[in-house]
Amino acid sequence: MTVALMWEARAADGRGAELLAWAREQRLPHPPMRRETFRAPQDRVLVITWWDAEFDADLPELPDPDGGLVTRAVHRWRFEAVDPD
């Protein structure tokens, strides 16, 4: 089974580039099958990692950045890949 973990945060005013750099520097204890990093308006950063694991497996996730770097709590979601129609 493939599980995707999504991590999304919004940077404090004027700190979008710093949050993006912080997210790109974060290393997990073991590498996922795939990892992609995105940015969006309002200085939002999204990281998606894909894992060959069961849905409820204990998987490493990006930590929360220091409080001053973000404007709100980090959002996290977990998704299970499904077969195409």
C-alpha positions as YAML, in Angstrom:
chain: A
units: angstrom
residues:
- id: 1
  name: MET
  ca: [0.00, 0.00, 0.00]
- id: 2
  name: THR
  ca: [1.15, 3.54, -0.66]
- id: 3
  name: VAL
  ca: [0.51, 6.20, 1.97]
- id: 4
  name: ALA
  ca: [1.04, 9.91, 1.35]
- id: 5
  name: LEU
  ca: [1.74, 12.27, 4.23]
- id: 6
  name: MET
  ca: [1.03, 15.94, 3.66]
- id: 7
  name: TRP
  ca: [2.56, 18.71, 5.78]
- id: 8
  name: GLU
  ca: [1.45, 22.32, 5.22]
- id: 9
  name: ALA
  ca: [2.42, 25.54, 7.00]
- id: 10
  name: ARG
  ca: [1.97, 29.26, 6.49]
- id: 11
  name: ALA
  ca: [4.95, 31.50, 7.15]
- id: 12
  name: ALA
  ca: [4.91, 34.58, 9.30]
- id: 13
  name: ASP
  ca: [4.81, 37.83, 7.30]
- id: 14
  name: GLY
  ca: [7.87, 38.21, 5.11]
- id: 15
  name: ARG
  ca: [9.33, 34.82, 6.10]
- id: 16
  name: GLY
  ca: [8.09, 32.65, 3.21]
- id: 17
  name: ALA
  ca: [11.55, 32.06, 1.72]
- id: 18
  name: GLU
  ca: [12.88, 31.17, 5.16]
- id: 19
  name: LEU
  ca: [10.07, 28.64, 5.78]
- id: 20
  name: LEU
  ca: [10.64, 27.10, 2.35]
- id: 21
  name: ALA
  ca: [14.38, 26.77, 3.03]
- id: 22
  name: TRP
  ca: [13.67, 25.30, 6.48]
- id: 23
  name: ALA
  ca: [11.29, 22.67, 5.04]
- id: 24
  name: ARG
  ca: [13.75, 21.69, 2.31]
- id: 25
  name: GLU
  ca: [16.55, 21.24, 4.87]
- id: 26
  name: GLN
  ca: [14.57, 18.86, 7.09]
- id: 27
  name: ARG
  ca: [15.80, 15.29, 6.91]
- id: 28
  name: LEU
  ca: [13.76, 12.28, 7.97]
- id: 29
  name: PRO
  ca: [15.29, 9.30, 9.81]
- id: 30
  name: HIS
  ca: [14.88, 7.22, 6.64]
- id: 31
  name: PRO
  ca: [13.97, 8.42, 3.16]
- id: 32
  name: PRO
  ca: [10.45, 8.07, 1.73]
- id: 33
  name: MET
  ca: [9.78, 6.54, -1.68]
- id: 34
  name: ARG
  ca: [9.22, 10.08, -2.96]
- id: 35
  name: ARG
  ca: [9.19, 13.61, -1.56]
- id: 36
  name: GLU
  ca: [8.00, 16.86, -3.15]
- id: 37
  name: THR
  ca: [7.97, 20.41, -1.84]
- id: 38
  name: PHE
  ca: [5.60, 23.14, -3.07]
- id: 39
  name: ARG
  ca: [4.95, 26.80, -2.33]
- id: 40
  name: ALA
  ca: [1.77, 28.84, -2.76]
- id: 41
  name: PRO
  ca: [0.51, 32.39, -2.30]
- id: 42
  name: GLN
  ca: [0.37, 33.75, 1.24]
- id: 43
  name: ASP
  ca: [3.79, 32.18, 1.94]
- id: 44
  name: ARG
  ca: [2.42, 28.66, 2.31]
- id: 45
  name: VAL
  ca: [4.69, 25.61, 2.03]
- id: 46
  name: LEU
  ca: [3.50, 22.06, 1.34]
- id: 47
  name: VAL
  ca: [5.59, 18.88, 1.63]
- id: 48
  name: ILE
  ca: [4.23, 15.52, 0.46]
- id: 49
  name: THR
  ca: [6.04, 12.27, 1.19]
- id: 50
  name: TRP
  ca: [5.08, 8.85, -0.17]
- id: 51
  name: TRP
  ca: [5.69, 5.64, 1.78]
- id: 52
  name: ASP
  ca: [5.29, 1.93, 1.11]
- id: 53
  name: ALA
  ca: [3.43, 1.22, 4.35]
- id: 54
  name: GLU
  ca: [0.08, 0.45, 5.92]
- id: 55
  name: PHE
  ca: [-2.21, 3.43, 6.49]
- id: 56
  name: ASP
  ca: [-1.72, 3.48, 10.26]
- id: 57
  name: ALA
  ca: [2.03, 2.76, 10.19]
- id: 58
  name: ASP
  ca: [4.30, 4.81, 12.44]
- id: 59
  name: LEU
  ca: [6.02, 7.02, 9.84]
- id: 60
  name: PRO
  ca: [8.43, 9.92, 10.32]
- id: 61
  name: GLU
  ca: [6.98, 13.35, 9.71]
- id: 62
  name: LEU
  ca: [8.45, 16.80, 9.41]
- id: 63
  name: PRO
  ca: [8.50, 18.57, 12.77]
- id: 64
  name: ASP
  ca: [6.84, 21.86, 13.61]
- id: 65
  name: PRO
  ca: [9.09, 24.83, 12.87]
- id: 66
  name: ASP
  ca: [9.86, 27.35, 15.58]
- id: 67
  name: GLY
  ca: [6.75, 29.31, 16.53]
- id: 68
  name: GLY
  ca: [8.01, 32.61, 15.14]
- id: 69
  name: LEU
  ca: [8.43, 31.15, 11.65]
- id: 70
  name: VAL
  ca: [4.74, 30.26, 11.14]
- id: 71
  name: THR
  ca: [1.45, 32.07, 11.69]
- id: 72
  name: ARG
  ca: [-0.59, 29.04, 12.80]
- id: 73
  name: ALA
  ca: [-0.24, 25.38, 13.69]
- id: 74
  name: VAL
  ca: [1.07, 23.08, 10.96]
- id: 75
  name: HIS
  ca: [-1.63, 21.11, 9.13]
- id: 76
  name: ARG
  ca: [-1.05, 17.40, 8.55]
- id: 77
  name: TRP
  ca: [-3.06, 14.86, 6.56]
- id: 78
  name: ARG
  ca: [-2.58, 11.21, 5.67]
- id: 79
  name: PHE
  ca: [-3.95, 9.67, 2.48]
- id: 80
  name: GLU
  ca: [-4.06, 6.16, 1.05]
- id: 81
  name: ALA
  ca: [-3.47, 5.64, -2.67]
- id: 82
  name: VAL
  ca: [-6.38, 4.02, -4.52]
- id: 83
  name: ASP
  ca: [-6.47, 2.10, -7.76]
- id: 84
  name: PRO
  ca: [-7.34, 4.18, -10.82]
- id: 85
  name: ASP
  ca: [-10.90, 3.82, -12.13]
...
